[in-house]
Amino acid sequence: MGDKNKPKSGVWPTIKPFVNGGTSGMLATCVIQPVDMIKVRIQLGQGSAAQVTRTMIKEEGIGALYKGLSAGLLRQATYTYSSSWIIQDSDKQSN
């Protein structure tokens, strides 16, 4: 019972906010990527959302919805991890 007030030690408590933030950002990118691909093709004048989706899957396969995912994941990981670090650092300095 007395362990609740015990200070946390080790690496995990330090990196946990970065891992959680980065993972959630990357998961969000995986969910949004297909929608973003359809949006881009609509902007290129390839038809409505339904037409674009049907054509992409029929002609290019389901993987077409995830083209460019690696770049999005790299961008999101870099941004989320660095912003988490900045927020953690500023919180420590303000206390």
N, C-alpha and C positions, 0 to 999 in steps of 0.2 A: 504493500500500500504506500510506502514511503517513496517508491520509485518515481512517482509523478512529479515530484519537486526536484528530482535529481537532474543536474545539467546534462544535456545531450552531448555526446562526444562522438568522434568518428567523422568519416567523410560524408556519409549519406545525409545527415541534417544540413550540411553545407551545400551540397549539390542538388538536393531534392527540388527546390524551387526552379532551378534551371532545367532539370529533366522534365518536370511536370509542365512547365511553360513551353518548352521546345516540342514536347510530344503532343500537347494539345494544339499548338499551332500547325504542326505537320499533319495531324489528323484532320483538322479543318481544311487544309489544302487538298487532301485526298478526297474529301466530300465535295468541295466546291469545283474541283478541276473539270469534271464533265460539263457542268453548267457554264463555266467560263469558255470552254472549247466551243460549245454551241453558240454562245453569245458572239464570239469572234467570227464564226462562220455566218451568222445572221448579219453582222456588220459588213461582211464582205459581199453581201447581196446574194447569198446562196439559197434563200427561201425563209420560210417560217421556222419556228422552233421544232415543230413536228416533222416538217420536211427535212430539215438539216439532220435531225437525230436519226430518222429512218435511213437517209442516204448514207450517213457516216457508218452506221452499224452494218448496213447491207453491203456496201462497197469496200469498207476498210476494216470491218470487224469491231468488236467492243473495245479493243485497245486504242482505237482512234480517239475515244473520249478522254484518254489519259496521256495523249502525246504532250510532251513538255513537262510531265510531272516531276521529273528529276530536277529540273531547273527551279520549279516552284518549291520543291521540298528543300533544296539547298538555300534558296532565298529566305524561306520561312524559318529554317533552323538558325541561320545566321542572325536574322533580325530578332527572333524571339529570344534566343539565348543571350544576345548582347543587350537587348532592352531589359531582360530579367536581371542581368548583372548590374546595369545602371540603376534600376529601381532598388535592388537590394543594397547597393552601395550608398545611394542617397538616403535610404531609410536608416542605415547605420550611422551616417553622419548627422542626421537630424535628431537622433536620440542622445 
